[in-house]
């Protein structure tokens, strides 16, 4: 894909359904009794991988144009897959499903693409093993493929060294099959979609500070799930409106969960003109966002806000290039173990476009205010890198070419069409 500077962006957009919530709707619907109905489901490759895995374990899922129907069989209704379960590129799928599989009565092997096979799985192997799970890295390197033999599980209180919703959710899901309550304490609160949705399905989940506790063996009941727009997808339109002069974009029905809204807090700290209205607090909170071109200033981003915008940090780094002054991103070591090493990839690609960026051990330092120019961008098959540089190119001189740009299908199949539709002039 090739991109050039845009004169302005104007219009209204509704971004696809939240990826995290879409994944969980399939998993929890499969473990519930009855038919769960999901609307605004994200039809991205990652979420389709979750559907495929549960279908291979005997769950009937009707993926219609306007809704998904999951015919759940209860906590103990899954059956062994006839072959290896392939999660594709989805870290959420492999980590959450590992917790579920640990409590089953059969053995499963899990694998994924090259990116998944390089991502750290010891962070779930260790706590699951403490619970009595029989889980191993097939190649002995702490990565996928994983082999999981279902076993009786015991409740534990796990103090996680990382604030990760995937780790927390994996342990809580295993806790559904344990013989006593299971708790996870994080250094900072990560996104809490699992806790909210498990309660919605009928599980007993208590949240106190950064600790979540689940009671074992609930009887989950089918539910209606309306998935809000994904704030991680909205972030690219927020950024494009802020950096392209004379731009104004209305983004409708955006998920506003307070464990996910760090992008808004950081943008406003940088001086962004963002109006939040039509707020709806029932279930997962949502709102509409009006975003206008703004003069931005540098800021410091670290600590508790990092888990609330971990997926948005690449586009935040790009935004910082258009801000006056210095932006420091710290406490973001998790960026190194995403679909790519996002610290390394962002520094190299932004530097290629003329930005003044310095890599640090846990983030980067960005000196804003230097004009950017087009470059050839290697996305490393990372959807968030590709989308970030498509947006960055709209406020840069010359032409930017993105290699492997179609990786956006992982989370936002129609991203480029939606972006082009907003460009005027």
SULMO-V411415 format. One record per backbone hydrogen bond with DSSP energy under -0.5 kcal/mol. NH is the residue of the N-H (numbers start at 1). CO is the residue of the C=O. E is the energy in kcal/mol with one decimal. If there is no record, write none. Layout:
nh->NH co->CO e->E
nh->NH co->CO e->E
This chain:
nh->3 co->400 e->-2.7
nh->5 co->398 e->-0.5
nh->6 co->394 e->-2.7
nh->8 co->424 e->-1.0
nh->10 co->422 e->-2.6
nh->11 co->248 e->-1.3
nh->13 co->250 e->-2.8
nh->15 co->252 e->-0.5
nh->18 co->228 e->-2.6
nh->22 co->18 e->-2.2
nh->23 co->19 e->-2.4
nh->24 co->20 e->-1.9
nh->25 co->21 e->-2.2
nh->26 co->22 e->-1.4
nh->27 co->23 e->-2.0
nh->28 co->24 e->-3.0
nh->29 co->25 e->-1.5
nh->30 co->26 e->-2.1
nh->31 co->27 e->-1.3
nh->32 co->28 e->-0.7
nh->32 co->29 e->-0.5
nh->33 co->220 e->-2.3
nh->34 co->32 e->-0.5
nh->34 co->72 e->-1.0
nh->36 co->34 e->-0.6
nh->36 co->70 e->-2.5
nh->37 co->223 e->-1.7
nh->38 co->68 e->-2.6
nh->39 co->225 e->-2.6
nh->43 co->41 e->-0.6
nh->44 co->42 e->-0.7
nh->45 co->409 e->-2.4
nh->46 co->410 e->-1.6
nh->48 co->44 e->-2.2
nh->49 co->45 e->-1.6
nh->50 co->46 e->-1.3
nh->51 co->47 e->-1.9
nh->52 co->48 e->-2.4
nh->53 co->49 e->-2.2
nh->54 co->50 e->-2.0
nh->55 co->51 e->-2.4
nh->56 co->52 e->-1.9
nh->57 co->53 e->-0.6
nh->58 co->55 e->-1.7
nh->59 co->54 e->-2.2
nh->60 co->58 e->-0.5
nh->60 co->71 e->-0.6
nh->61 co->59 e->-0.5
nh->62 co->69 e->-2.9
nh->63 co->61 e->-0.8
nh->64 co->62 e->-1.1
nh->64 co->67 e->-2.2
nh->68 co->38 e->-2.4
nh->69 co->62 e->-2.2
nh->70 co->36 e->-2.7
nh->70 co->68 e->-0.5
nh->71 co->60 e->-2.5
nh->71 co->69 e->-0.6
nh->72 co->34 e->-2.2
nh->72 co->70 e->-1.3
nh->73 co->30 e->-2.0
nh->74 co->32 e->-1.9
nh->77 co->74 e->-1.7
nh->79 co->57 e->-2.0
nh->85 co->109 e->-2.8
nh->86 co->84 e->-0.6
nh->87 co->85 e->-0.6
nh->87 co->111 e->-2.9
nh->90 co->87 e->-1.9
nh->91 co->89 e->-0.9
nh->94 co->90 e->-1.9
nh->95 co->91 e->-2.1
nh->96 co->92 e->-2.4
nh->97 co->93 e->-2.4
nh->98 co->94 e->-1.0
nh->99 co->95 e->-1.0
nh->99 co->96 e->-0.6
nh->100 co->96 e->-1.4
nh->101 co->97 e->-2.9
nh->102 co->98 e->-1.5
nh->103 co->100 e->-1.2
nh->104 co->101 e->-1.5
nh->108 co->148 e->-2.9
nh->110 co->146 e->-3.0
nh->111 co->85 e->-2.6
nh->113 co->88 e->-3.1
nh->117 co->113 e->-2.2
nh->118 co->115 e->-1.4
nh->119 co->116 e->-1.3
nh->121 co->142 e->-2.8
nh->122 co->142 e->-0.7
nh->124 co->121 e->-1.6
nh->125 co->121 e->-2.5
nh->126 co->122 e->-2.5
nh->128 co->124 e->-2.1
nh->129 co->125 e->-2.4
nh->130 co->126 e->-1.9
nh->131 co->127 e->-1.2
nh->132 co->129 e->-1.5
nh->133 co->128 e->-2.5
nh->134 co->149 e->-1.0
nh->135 co->133 e->-0.9
nh->136 co->147 e->-2.1
nh->138 co->136 e->-0.7
nh->138 co->145 e->-2.5
nh->140 co->137 e->-1.7
nh->144 co->116 e->-0.6
nh->145 co->110 e->-0.7
nh->146 co->110 e->-2.3
nh->147 co->136 e->-2.5
nh->148 co->108 e->-3.3
nh->149 co->134 e->-2.9
nh->150 co->106 e->-2.4
nh->150 co->148 e->-0.6
nh->151 co->102 e->-2.2
nh->153 co->177 e->-0.7
nh->154 co->131 e->-2.6
nh->158 co->156 e->-0.6
nh->158 co->183 e->-3.0
nh->159 co->157 e->-0.5
nh->160 co->158 e->-0.8
nh->160 co->185 e->-2.7
nh->164 co->162 e->-1.2
nh->168 co->164 e->-2.6
nh->169 co->165 e->-2.7
nh->170 co->166 e->-2.1
nh->171 co->167 e->-2.0
nh->172 co->168 e->-2.4
nh->173 co->169 e->-2.6
nh->174 co->170 e->-2.0
nh->175 co->171 e->-2.1
nh->176 co->172 e->-0.7
nh->176 co->173 e->-0.8
nh->177 co->174 e->-1.9
nh->178 co->175 e->-1.1
nh->179 co->153 e->-0.9
nh->182 co->214 e->-2.2
nh->183 co->156 e->-2.9
nh->184 co->212 e->-2.4
nh->185 co->158 e->-2.8
nh->186 co->210 e->-2.1
nh->190 co->188 e->-0.5
nh->196 co->192 e->-2.1
nh->197 co->193 e->-2.6
nh->198 co->194 e->-2.9
nh->199 co->195 e->-1.9
nh->200 co->196 e->-1.8
nh->201 co->197 e->-1.8
nh->202 co->198 e->-0.6
nh->202 co->199 e->-1.2
nh->203 co->198 e->-2.8
nh->205 co->203 e->-0.8
nh->206 co->213 e->-2.7
nh->208 co->206 e->-0.5
nh->208 co->211 e->-2.8
nh->211 co->208 e->-2.2
nh->212 co->184 e->-2.4
nh->213 co->206 e->-2.6
nh->214 co->182 e->-2.7
nh->215 co->204 e->-2.1
nh->217 co->176 e->-2.8
nh->220 co->218 e->-0.9
nh->221 co->201 e->-2.6
nh->222 co->33 e->-2.4
nh->225 co->37 e->-3.2
nh->225 co->223 e->-0.5
nh->227 co->39 e->-2.5
nh->227 co->225 e->-0.7
nh->229 co->253 e->-2.3
nh->230 co->16 e->-2.7
nh->231 co->229 e->-0.5
nh->233 co->230 e->-0.6
nh->234 co->230 e->-2.3
nh->235 co->231 e->-1.5
nh->236 co->233 e->-1.1
nh->237 co->233 e->-0.6
nh->237 co->234 e->-0.8
nh->238 co->234 e->-2.4
nh->239 co->235 e->-2.5
nh->240 co->236 e->-2.0
nh->241 co->237 e->-2.1
nh->242 co->238 e->-1.8
nh->243 co->239 e->-1.9
nh->244 co->240 e->-1.8
nh->245 co->243 e->-0.6
nh->247 co->244 e->-1.0
nh->248 co->9 e->-2.6
nh->249 co->291 e->-2.5
nh->250 co->11 e->-2.5
nh->251 co->249 e->-0.6
nh->251 co->289 e->-3.2
nh->252 co->13 e->-2.5
nh->252 co->250 e->-0.5
nh->254 co->287 e->-3.1
nh->255 co->229 e->-2.9
nh->256 co->285 e->-3.4
nh->260 co->257 e->-2.6
nh->261 co->257 e->-0.7
nh->262 co->308 e->-1.2
nh->263 co->260 e->-0.6
nh->263 co->308 e->-0.5
nh->264 co->261 e->-0.9
nh->265 co->261 e->-1.6
nh->266 co->262 e->-2.7
nh->267 co->263 e->-2.2
nh->268 co->264 e->-2.4
nh->269 co->265 e->-1.9
nh->270 co->266 e->-1.4
nh->271 co->268 e->-1.4
nh->272 co->267 e->-2.4
nh->273 co->292 e->-0.7
nh->274 co->272 e->-1.1
nh->275 co->290 e->-2.7
nh->277 co->288 e->-2.2
nh->280 co->286 e->-2.8
nh->286 co->280 e->-2.3
nh->287 co->254 e->-1.5
nh->288 co->277 e->-3.1
nh->289 co->251 e->-3.0
nh->290 co->275 e->-2.6
nh->291 co->249 e->-2.7
nh->291 co->289 e->-0.6
nh->292 co->273 e->-2.2
nh->293 co->247 e->-2.1
nh->294 co->242 e->-1.7
nh->296 co->294 e->-0.6
nh->296 co->322 e->-0.5
nh->297 co->270 e->-2.0
nh->298 co->324 e->-2.9
nh->301 co->328 e->-3.4
nh->305 co->302 e->-1.0
nh->306 co->303 e->-1.5
nh->308 co->305 e->-0.9
nh->309 co->306 e->-1.7
nh->312 co->309 e->-0.9
nh->313 co->309 e->-0.8
nh->313 co->310 e->-0.6
nh->316 co->312 e->-2.1
nh->317 co->313 e->-2.5
nh->318 co->314 e->-1.7
nh->319 co->315 e->-2.4
nh->320 co->316 e->-2.2
nh->321 co->317 e->-0.7
nh->321 co->318 e->-1.0
nh->322 co->319 e->-1.9
nh->323 co->320 e->-1.2
nh->324 co->296 e->-2.5
nh->327 co->366 e->-2.6
nh->328 co->299 e->-2.0
nh->329 co->327 e->-0.5
nh->329 co->364 e->-2.8
nh->330 co->301 e->-2.8
nh->330 co->328 e->-0.5
nh->332 co->362 e->-2.9
nh->335 co->332 e->-1.9
nh->336 co->333 e->-2.1
nh->337 co->334 e->-1.6
nh->338 co->335 e->-0.9
nh->338 co->340 e->-1.0
nh->342 co->335 e->-2.7
nh->342 co->340 e->-1.5
nh->345 co->341 e->-2.6
nh->346 co->342 e->-1.9
nh->347 co->343 e->-2.4
nh->348 co->344 e->-2.3
nh->349 co->345 e->-2.4
nh->350 co->346 e->-2.8
nh->351 co->347 e->-2.1
nh->352 co->348 e->-1.8
nh->353 co->349 e->-1.0
nh->353 co->350 e->-0.5
nh->354 co->351 e->-1.8
nh->355 co->350 e->-2.5
nh->356 co->367 e->-0.7
nh->357 co->355 e->-0.9
nh->358 co->365 e->-2.7
nh->360 co->363 e->-2.3
nh->363 co->360 e->-0.6
nh->364 co->329 e->-1.6
nh->365 co->358 e->-2.6
nh->366 co->327 e->-2.8
nh->367 co->356 e->-2.9
nh->367 co->365 e->-0.5
nh->368 co->325 e->-2.7
nh->368 co->366 e->-0.8
nh->369 co->321 e->-1.6
nh->370 co->321 e->-0.5
nh->371 co->369 e->-0.5
nh->373 co->353 e->-2.7
nh->374 co->397 e->-2.3
nh->377 co->375 e->-0.6
nh->377 co->401 e->-3.6
nh->378 co->376 e->-0.5
nh->379 co->377 e->-0.8
nh->379 co->403 e->-1.1
nh->382 co->379 e->-1.8
nh->383 co->381 e->-0.6
nh->385 co->382 e->-0.6
nh->386 co->382 e->-2.2
nh->387 co->383 e->-2.2
nh->388 co->384 e->-1.7
nh->389 co->385 e->-2.1
nh->390 co->386 e->-1.6
nh->391 co->387 e->-1.8
nh->392 co->388 e->-2.4
nh->393 co->389 e->-2.0
nh->394 co->390 e->-0.7
nh->394 co->391 e->-1.0
nh->395 co->392 e->-1.6
nh->396 co->393 e->-1.5
nh->397 co->372 e->-2.4
nh->400 co->3 e->-2.9
nh->401 co->375 e->-2.1
nh->402 co->1 e->-2.9
nh->403 co->377 e->-3.2
nh->403 co->401 e->-0.6
nh->405 co->402 e->-0.8
nh->407 co->404 e->-1.5
nh->408 co->405 e->-1.3
nh->409 co->406 e->-1.7
nh->410 co->407 e->-1.9
nh->411 co->408 e->-1.4
nh->412 co->408 e->-3.4
nh->415 co->412 e->-1.9
nh->418 co->414 e->-2.5
nh->419 co->415 e->-2.5
nh->420 co->416 e->-2.8
nh->421 co->417 e->-1.8
nh->422 co->418 e->-0.5
nh->422 co->419 e->-1.3
nh->423 co->419 e->-0.5
nh->423 co->420 e->-1.2
nh->424 co->8 e->-2.8
